[in-house]
Amino acid sequence: MSITGRGLTVLAATLAVLLGTAIPAHAAPGPPPGSIASMGDSITRGFNACGWFVDCPTRSFSTGNNSAVNSHYLRIRAKNPAVVGYNDARSGAKVADMPAQAATAVSQHVAYVTILIGANDACTSSESTMTSVTAFRASLDSALGTLKAGLPAANVLLISVPDLKRLWQVGKDSSGARTAWGLFGVCQSMLANPTSTAAADTARRDRVRQRVIDFNAQLAAACTAYGANCKYDGGAVFGYAFQLSQISTWDYFHPNASGQAVLASVSYGAGFGW
């Protein structure tokens, strides 16, 4: 007895139900967009990726034009040479700054928006000053509402916040990293007392990591609520085990050019498939 193509589909679906799984729906990606805007903070600005404590937007994982980084913009340009890019991120930005950045992206009439935000909401002077999960979601929803109303056809990629505890893990044994973290007051909510194994410091690091996990859960939920034009990276960036060699040796916090290249690859690969 032969089975038609339709019969195979029905059989596969039946097996999926019996096995408690689902057949994923993979819509074919549309044509690459003609414009892109990046929203976020100093990571998206390429801070410390080319010079001493300066923004380096040419090396941004999202909209940079440096060939070594091979940003989202350059990957799209290889398929659509007419694409234009805008870097709307600002160093030091938190999620509360996203509604204004969203308004800027709307004014640029772009077809694709990347958003990487939350590191500065967890990386603060102390654990007590981290952004609450409720406030994080409220600002995120406001920004996404602006994008959806102003750019109803645009694709939006929400990128997970990197694992800040991973930064502590790869840098705690480096005297250069410890010096920079202390001298510049880098992410003290996570990086204070980096060599301490005291229960209080261990618990603090775990709580800060949990806040990042909670932020990422809100990114995922907000994207689902947004609808079909939004995609969350599924935690790809959070789950990437980056190395100290991919971090700037000027502050031991921001990605260097190599780190930006990896960030571009991981986030684009988890995106819309152009």
C-alpha positions as CSV (number, residue, x, y, z in Angstrom):
1,M,0.0,0.0,0.0
2,S,1.5,3.4,-1.0
3,I,1.2,6.5,1.2
4,T,0.6,9.8,-0.4
5,G,2.4,13.0,0.7
6,R,-0.8,14.1,2.5
7,G,-0.9,10.7,4.1
8,L,2.6,11.1,5.4
9,T,1.8,14.5,6.9
10,V,-1.3,13.0,8.7
11,L,0.8,10.1,9.9
12,A,3.6,12.4,11.2
13,A,1.0,14.5,13.0
14,T,-0.6,11.5,14.5
15,L,2.7,10.2,15.8
16,A,3.5,13.6,17.2
17,V,0.3,13.6,19.2
18,L,0.9,10.0,20.5
19,L,4.5,11.0,21.5
20,G,3.4,14.2,23.1
21,T,5.3,16.4,20.7
22,A,4.3,19.0,18.2
23,I,5.3,19.5,14.6
24,P,6.9,22.9,14.4
25,A,5.6,25.3,11.8
26,H,8.5,26.8,9.9
27,A,7.3,29.6,7.7
28,A,9.6,30.3,4.8
29,P,11.5,33.5,5.5
30,G,10.4,36.5,3.4
31,P,12.8,38.6,1.4
32,P,15.6,40.4,3.3
33,P,14.5,43.8,4.7
34,G,15.6,47.0,3.1
35,S,16.3,48.8,6.3
36,I,17.4,48.0,9.9
37,A,17.5,49.9,13.2
38,S,19.3,48.7,16.3
39,M,18.0,49.5,19.8
40,G,19.9,48.9,23.0
41,D,22.8,50.0,25.1
42,S,26.6,50.2,24.9
43,I,26.9,46.6,23.6
44,T,24.9,47.6,20.5
45,R,27.0,50.8,20.2
46,G,30.2,48.6,20.0
47,F,31.6,50.4,23.1
48,N,35.3,49.6,23.6
49,A,35.4,47.4,20.5
50,C,37.9,49.7,18.7
51,G,39.2,52.3,21.1
52,W,39.7,53.4,24.7
53,F,36.2,54.0,26.2
54,V,34.5,55.2,23.1
55,D,31.5,54.0,21.0
56,C,32.5,52.0,18.0
57,P,29.2,51.7,16.0
58,T,31.1,50.4,12.9
59,R,31.8,47.2,15.0
60,S,28.3,46.8,16.3
61,F,26.9,43.3,15.9
62,S,23.7,44.7,14.6
63,T,24.3,47.6,12.3
64,G,28.1,47.9,12.0
65,N,29.9,47.9,8.7
66,N,33.2,46.2,9.8
67,S,33.7,43.1,7.7
68,A,35.4,41.2,10.5
69,V,32.3,41.5,12.7
70,N,29.9,40.6,9.9
71,S,26.9,42.3,11.5
72,H,23.2,41.7,10.8
73,Y,23.4,44.7,8.4
74,L,26.2,43.2,6.4
75,R,24.6,39.8,6.3
76,I,21.5,41.4,4.9
77,R,23.4,43.6,2.5
78,A,25.0,40.6,0.9
79,K,21.5,39.7,-0.2
80,N,20.0,43.2,-0.5
81,P,22.7,45.7,-1.4
82,A,20.2,48.6,-1.0
83,V,19.7,48.0,2.7
84,V,20.2,51.0,5.0
85,G,21.0,50.8,8.7
86,Y,20.6,53.0,11.8
87,N,22.1,52.6,15.2
88,D,19.7,54.1,17.6
89,A,21.2,52.5,20.7
90,R,22.9,54.7,23.4
91,S,25.6,53.7,25.8
92,G,24.3,53.5,29.4
93,A,20.7,52.9,28.2
94,K,18.3,50.8,30.3
95,V,15.0,49.4,29.3
96,A,13.3,52.6,30.4
97,D,15.0,54.3,27.4
98,M,13.5,51.8,24.9
99,P,10.3,53.7,24.3
100,A,12.2,56.7,23.0
101,Q,14.5,54.6,20.9
102,A,11.4,52.9,19.5
103,A,10.0,56.2,18.5
104,T,13.2,57.0,16.7
105,A,13.1,53.7,14.8
106,V,9.5,54.4,13.8
107,S,10.6,57.8,12.4
108,Q,13.1,56.0,10.3
109,H,10.4,53.8,8.7
110,V,12.6,50.7,9.1
111,A,11.6,47.1,8.2
112,Y,13.7,45.3,10.8
113,V,14.6,46.2,14.4
114,T,17.0,44.4,16.8
115,I,16.7,45.0,20.5
116,L,19.3,44.0,23.0
117,I,18.6,45.5,26.4
118,G,18.8,44.6,30.1
119,A,22.5,44.3,31.0
120,N,22.5,47.8,32.6
121,D,19.2,46.9,34.4
122,A,21.0,44.1,36.2
123,C,24.5,45.5,36.2
124,T,24.2,48.3,38.7
125,S,26.1,49.6,41.7
126,S,24.5,47.1,44.0
127,E,21.9,44.4,43.9
128,S,19.3,46.6,45.5
129,T,19.4,49.0,42.6
130,M,18.6,46.5,39.8
131,T,15.5,47.2,37.8
132,S,12.5,45.2,39.0
133,V,11.0,42.6,36.7
134,T,7.7,44.5,36.7
135,A,9.3,47.7,35.7
136,F,11.3,46.0,33.0
137,R,8.2,44.5,31.4
138,A,6.3,47.8,31.6
139,S,9.0,49.7,29.7
140,L,9.5,46.8,27.2
141,D,5.7,46.7,26.5
142,S,5.7,50.4,26.0
143,A,8.5,50.2,23.5
144,L,7.0,47.3,21.6
145,G,3.7,49.0,21.5
146,T,5.3,52.0,19.8
147,L,6.9,49.7,17.2
148,K,3.8,47.8,16.5
149,A,1.7,50.9,16.1
150,G,4.2,52.7,14.0
151,L,5.8,49.9,12.1
152,P,3.1,47.2,11.8
153,A,4.9,45.3,9.1
154,A,8.4,45.4,10.5
155,N,10.2,42.3,11.9
156,V,11.4,42.7,15.5
157,L,14.2,40.5,17.0
158,L,14.4,40.4,20.8
159,I,17.9,39.2,21.9
160,S,18.4,37.6,25.3
161,V,20.5,39.4,27.9
162,P,23.9,37.7,28.2
163,D,24.7,35.6,31.2
164,L,26.4,38.0,33.5
165,K,27.5,35.3,35.9
166,R,29.5,33.8,33.0
167,L,31.5,37.1,32.9
168,W,32.4,36.6,36.6
169,Q,33.3,33.0,35.9
170,V,35.7,33.7,33.1
171,G,37.2,36.8,34.6
172,K,37.5,36.2,38.3
173,D,40.9,34.6,38.0
174,S,42.3,37.4,35.9
175,S,44.1,40.1,37.8
176,G,43.5,42.5,34.9
177,A,39.7,41.8,35.0
178,R,39.6,42.1,38.8
179,T,41.5,45.4,38.7
180,A,39.3,46.9,36.0
181,W,36.1,45.8,37.7
182,G,37.1,47.4,40.9
183,L,38.7,50.6,39.4
184,F,35.8,51.4,37.2
185,G,33.1,50.0,39.4
186,V,31.9,47.6,36.7
187,C,28.7,45.7,37.3
188,Q,29.1,45.6,41.1
189,S,25.8,43.9,41.6
190,M,27.5,40.8,40.1
191,L,31.3,41.5,40.2
192,A,31.9,43.0,43.6
193,N,34.3,40.8,45.7
194,P,35.1,38.6,42.7
195,T,37.3,36.2,44.6
196,S,35.0,35.7,47.5
197,T,33.6,32.3,48.1
198,A,31.5,33.5,51.1
199,A,27.9,32.3,51.1
200,A,26.6,35.8,51.0
201,D,28.5,36.7,47.8
202,T,27.7,33.3,46.2
203,A,24.0,33.9,46.9
204,R,24.1,37.5,45.6
205,R,25.6,36.4,42.3
206,D,22.9,33.7,41.9
207,R,20.2,36.3,42.6
208,V,21.6,38.7,40.0
209,R,21.8,35.8,37.5
210,Q,18.2,35.0,38.3
211,R,17.2,38.6,37.6
212,V,18.7,38.2,34.1
213,I,16.8,35.0,33.6
214,D,13.6,36.7,34.7
215,F,14.3,39.6,32.3
216,N,14.7,37.0,29.5
217,A,11.5,35.4,30.4
218,Q,9.8,38.7,30.0
219,L,11.4,39.2,26.6
220,A,10.1,35.9,25.5
221,A,6.6,36.5,26.8
222,A,6.4,40.1,25.4
223,C,7.5,38.8,22.0
224,T,4.8,36.1,22.0
225,A,2.2,38.8,22.9
226,Y,3.5,41.0,20.1
227,G,2.6,38.5,17.4
228,A,4.0,36.9,14.3
229,N,6.4,39.7,13.4
230,C,8.4,39.4,16.6
231,K,11.0,36.7,17.3
232,Y,12.9,36.0,20.6
233,D,16.3,34.4,20.2
234,G,15.2,31.5,22.5
235,G,18.0,32.3,24.9
236,A,20.7,31.8,22.4
237,V,22.9,34.7,23.5
238,F,22.3,34.0,27.2
239,G,23.3,30.4,26.6
240,Y,26.5,31.1,24.6
241,A,29.6,30.3,26.7
242,F,31.7,33.3,25.7
243,Q,35.4,33.4,26.6
244,L,37.5,36.1,28.3
245,S,39.4,36.5,24.9
246,Q,36.1,37.9,23.5
247,I,35.9,40.7,26.1
248,S,37.6,44.1,25.9
249,T,40.7,44.3,28.0
250,W,40.0,47.9,28.7
251,D,37.1,47.3,31.0
252,Y,36.6,43.5,30.9
253,F,32.9,43.9,30.4
254,H,32.1,44.9,26.8
255,P,32.6,42.6,23.9
256,N,35.7,43.3,21.8
257,A,35.6,43.0,18.0
258,S,35.8,39.2,18.3
259,G,33.0,39.2,20.8
260,Q,30.8,41.4,18.6
261,A,31.4,39.0,15.7
262,V,30.2,36.1,17.8
263,L,27.3,38.0,19.0
264,A,26.3,38.8,15.4
265,S,26.6,35.2,14.4
266,V,24.6,33.8,17.4
267,S,21.9,36.4,17.3
268,Y,21.4,36.4,13.5
269,G,21.4,32.6,13.5
270,A,18.5,32.7,16.0
271,G,16.6,35.3,14.0
272,F,14.4,35.4,10.9
273,G,16.5,33.2,8.5
274,W,17.2,35.6,5.7
